[in-house]
Amino acid sequence: MASALPVGDPAPSDGLLEPAAVELSEGHDFGVYVHVPFCRVRCGYCDFNTYTSTELHGANQSDYASQAILEIELADRVLEASGLPRRPAATVFFGGGTPTLLPATDLARMLTAIIDTWGLAPGAEVTTEANPDSVDEEYLQALAAAGFTRVSFGMQSAVPHVLATLDRTHDPERVPLVVAWAREAGLRVSLDLIYGTPGESLEDWRESLVSAISCNPDHISAYALIIEQGTKLARQIKSGEVATPDDDVAADMYELADALLEEAGFSWYEVSNWAKNEAELSRHNLSYWRGEDWWGIGPGAHSHVGGTRWWNVKHPAAYAQRMLAGESPAAGRETLDAATREVERVLLMSRIREGLAIHSLAPEARSEVAGLIADGLIDGRAAIGGRVTLTLRGRLLADAVVRRLTP
């Protein structure tokens, strides 16, 4: 069962934004996120808004691209009617779910609609997530021909028993193949890993890291497993079927990842992300951490434009009904006040290597900087240069740093 939507204010059926959105959007990039909520099987750890074929209850995968295009058209009307100038998309990201369960022609249709509506900024990044067993050479070539520039493969682990605990279905030996095929098609490649799975040893994790590095991707993400309430894995842990993950072991795994990735020529630029150089950073994810604007297309997708955040109805059938009726699919929204925007700015910007300008912090937060340096949580040399940048220890304790910077 996917997690519940936030509790917010009612969203207007026409989707119009607050007048303040025009001023608060000035100087911000615009991105597009497309949520494709379909999966072949539900992974035991996942609480994303995804649905297998038996859970669609009236919705149809084959109709989805047309419904998403209706929201793209609605988004353009709403932004124009709200007084926002049309901005080209700096980034486009197809996530899920498994976007590549849809035919490549469907992804191409949705991307073409985005380009026809807003255009792409020069050098725009266009990414799709994919499972290693959901694409082949022809599919990846079709993505590249459609205008995709990047693919992010959900590798998760190279160790069969870890994949089995996570309910991942792909053969780890397929990962090098799909990376090579993506490269041949001219796509940049990211590999996503998960650490801290119950039963995963430090040596298992080392094997996964070495395997991922040997594929020579441009970018690697390594996320600590979070046990979400309501998931199969949470029930297994509660019943004692699998062991509770150990936080100390997870910290050791993070330190190992950072060491091996740095040794292989990757540099961290966000707590859970490493890239070979500036050109390979996930610019779409950076837009979230930097507080840029984006419109989220699809069931359960979240958007943020000009200080207003909203989220769509969750189920694909409810989403289809709204789109066919010409109504906004938004289920609720919130308008962020100045204090909330500042807390979120500190929360998000502190996670990335560029960090925060010390002069931009509130006086009481600036007074914490010396203590954070003394505690080994932020880099003293960077602080002398006027920035708050996390150390390795600080990355492990990022939440504690944020609490001290938002008194």
N, C-alpha and C positions, 0 to 999 in steps of 0.2 A: 504494500500500500504506500503510495507516494505521500510525502509530508503535506500537512495542511497549508493552505494559503494564509498569508498574514491577515490580521484584522486591521482594516483601515476604514476610510470614509467611503460612502457610496460613489461609484464612478458614473458620470453622466453618460447617457446612451449615445450622445454625439461625440464623446471623447475629447471635447475642447479643453485646452489647457488654461491655467490661470494667466492673467495678463502679465504677471511678473516673470513668466517663463521667457519672454522675449529678451529682457535685459539679462537674466541669469544664464542664457544660452550664448551670449556674445563671447567670442573668442574660444569657444569649445568646438572640438571635432564632433562629427556625427558618425555613428556606426549603426550597423544593422545586425541583430541576432535572429536567426531562424531556428526555432525549436521543432525538431522532428521527433514526435513522442513514441516512436515504435521500436520495439525490441523483439528479437526472436524468442529469447527466454529472459526471465527476470533474474538478475544477479542477486545473491542473497544479502549483499551489503548495501544495495542501492535503494535510496528513497527519492530518486528523481521522479519527475512527472512523466512516467513512461508506461506503455501498455503493450502487452502481448496480443496476439490475434484473438484470443478467447476473452479479452477484457474490453474490446472495442464497443460492444453493445450498440450497434447501429452505425458507427462510424466506419469509414472505408479508406484504407491506405491509398487506393487508386485515385480518390477524390482530393487528397490532401493538398497537392501542389496548387490546384485551382482555388482552394479555400485560402491558402496562404497568400496567393496573389491578390485576392479580394482585400485582405488586410493591408497589404502593401499600398493598394490604391486608396483605402480608407486613411492610412497613415499620412499619405501625401495631402489629402483633403484637410485632415485635422490640423496638420502643421501649418498649412497655408491659412486656414480660417482662424487659427490662433495667432497669426501675425508673424510667424517665424519665417525667415528667408529660406529658400531651398538650398540645402548644402549637399555637396557630393559625399558619398560614403567613403570615409577614410579606411574603414575595415568592415568586412562582412564575415560572419561566423555561423556555420551550420552546426548545431549541437543536438544532443538528444539524451536518451534514446540512441538510436543508430541511424543517422541520416542516410547512410549508404545501403540501408534495406530498401529504400526507394530506388527506382531506376535512375540511372545517371541523367536521363532526359528530363526527369522531374526536377532534380536539383538544378539542371541547366535552365529550365523554364523559370524557376523562382529567382535564380541569379539574374537572368535576363530582365525580368520584371523590375528588379531592384535597380539595375543599370539604366533601364529605360526611364524609370521614375526619377531617380536622383543623380545618376551618373556615378562614376568612381573618381576619387581624387587621384592625382598622379602618384603612381607607385602603390596604389591601394593593396592591402593584404586581404585575400579571400581564402578562407579556411573551411574545411569540413573535418569533423571527427569521423573515424571509421574503425570498425573492428577488423582485425587481420583476416578473419575468415569471411568478410562481407564484400571484398573487392578482388578483382583480378586485373591483369595487365590492360585489357580492353577498357574496363571501367575507369581506371586511373587515367588512361589516355583521354577518355571522353571528358573527365573532369577538367583536365588541363586545357583541352580544346574549348571548353565552355567558359574559361576565364578564372578557374580556381588557381591559386598560387601555392597552396600549402595544404598538407593533410596531417592530421594528428591521430596516430594509431593508439588504441587502447591496449597496450601490451600488458600492463599490470605486473606481470612476473614472468620469469623464464622457467620456473620450477613447477612441475605438474601438480604436486600435492597442494601447493599454494593456490594455483589456479582452480583446483577442484574445490577448495574451501570457499573461494570467492564465486563459485558457480560460473566461471568463465569457460567458454566452450572451444576456444581456438587452440590449435596445436602450436606450442612455442616455436617450433622449427619453421613455421610459416612467416614469422616476423621478418627475418632477413630477406625473404623473398619479396614481401610486399614493399619493404623499404627500397629494395633495388628497383622494383617496377615503378614505384613513384618517382625515384630519381630519373629513370629512363624517360618518364613522361614529362620531366622538367619541373616537378613539384618539390618544394621544400618539405622537410619531414621532421615531425616531432613525435617522440615516444612518451606515453604517459605510464608511470609506474605507481604502484601502491605498496607501502611498507607497513609493517605492524600487524599483518594478518595472523590470527590465532594459529599457532603451530609453526610459524615461520621463524627460522633461526637466523642469526647474524650471517652465517655462511650461505644460507639460502638467498638472503638479500644481496650478498656480495656476488653470487652467481648471476642474479638478475641484472645487477648494475654492469657487470663485466659483459654480459650478453648484449645489453642495450648499447653500451659504448662501442662494442665491436661492429654494430650495424652502421656506425658512422652517421647518425642523424645530425641535424642542425641544432636540435633543441631537445631537452629532456625535462619532463616534469616528474617530481616525486612527491606524492601526497601521503600523509599519514592516514591510515584507515580510521574513520570515525564510525563508531557503532551507533547507528540511528535507531531510535525507538520505532517499533512496528515492523522492522525488517526481519527476514528469516534469520539472519546472523545474530541479531539481538536475542531472538527467542532461543537459538541454539546455545548462546552463552548463558542465558538465564537458567536453562535446564541442565547445564553442566555438560552438554554434548561436546562443546569445544571450549578451550581455555580462554579466560579473559586476557586481552592483550596487555602486555607489560609496558608501562610508560617509560621506564628506564631503558628497556631494550629498544623501544622506538627512538629514544634520544640517541642511543649508540648508532642506530641505523641511519639517522639523519647525518650524524657526524661522518660516518663512513661514506655516505653518498657524496657529501660535500668534498671530502678528501679525494675520492676516486674521480669525480667529475672534474675537479680543478686540475688534477694530474693529467687528465685526458684533454685539457684545453677548453673546458667549459667554465664559464664564470656565472656566479649567481647574480640575478638581477631582481628577483622577488623571492620571498622565503622558500617557496616550493618549486622554483623554476631556474633553469640554467640554460645558457645559450653559448654558441661558439663565438659570436660577435654581435655587434649592435644590429646588424641587418637581420639576424635570426630571432630577435626577441618576438614574443607573441604580442603584436601591437594591439590586437583586439582586447586581450586580457589587461594590458597596460591601460587601455582606455577606461576600464572599470576602476582600477586602482587610482587613476588620476582624476576621477570624477567627471569624465566627459559625458556627452549625451549619446544615448542609443535607443533605438526602438526595437522591442522584442516581438517577433512575429510568432504566433502559434499558441496552442493550449498551454496554460500555465506560465507563459513567457513573461518576464519582468522587463520593464522599460524605465528609463530615467531621462527626462528632457526638462531643462530649465528649472531644476529644483523640485520637480514633481515626479514621483515614482508611482507606477501602477503595475498591476498584474492581471493577466487574463484568466478567464474561466479555465478550469483544469481539464475537464474531460473532452476528448476530441469530438464527441457527438454534440455537446453543448456549444463548443467552439464553432462547429459547422453550422449549427442553427443560428447563431448570432451573425455569422458572416453572410449566410444566405438571406437573412432579414435586413442586411445593410446596417446593422447596429455595431457599436464598439464592442469588442469581446472582453473589455476590461471588467473584472469582478470587483475591484476596489482600488483605492489609491490613497496616497498621502502627500501633502505638500510640506516640504522640509523647511523648518524655520532656520534662522541663522545659526543658533546654537547647535542644532542637530547637524547642519552641514559642516560645522567646524569639527565636531567630534568625529564624523565620518571621514573628513579629510585627514585628520591625524591617524585614525585607525588604518586607513588604506595606504596613504603615502608613506607611513613609517615602515610598511612591509617591503618597499622596493628600494633598490640600492641607491637611487638618487636621493631618497629620503626627504626630509623636511628642512626648509630654511628656518634656522633658529629664530630669526627676527620675525617670522610669521606666526610664532607661537604666542599664546597669552603670557603675560608676565609671570604668573604662578607656574606655568609649564616651563618657561625658560629657567626658572630657579631650580628645576629638577635636573638640568643637564649635567652639572658637575657631579652630582650623586650617581647618575646613570653611568658616567665615565668611570667613576671610582669602583662601581660594581661590575665593571667589565661588560656592560650591556650595549653601550654605543661607542663608536670609534672616536678616540680622542683627537686624532689628527684631522678627521673629517669635521669634528666640532670646531676646531680652531679655524677651519675654512668656512665655518658658518652653517654646516649641515648636520642634522641628526641622521646617522647611518648606523644600522645595527651591526654588531659584531656577530661572530658565530654563536656565542653564548646568548646574545640578544635575540637572535633568530629563534633559538629554542624557547625563549621566554618572552616572545613578542607581545603577548597579551599583558604581561606585567609592565612592560615599557609603556604601552598605550595607557594603562590605568594611571601611571605617574605623569603622563603628558596631558591628561584630560582631567585635572583635579576639579 
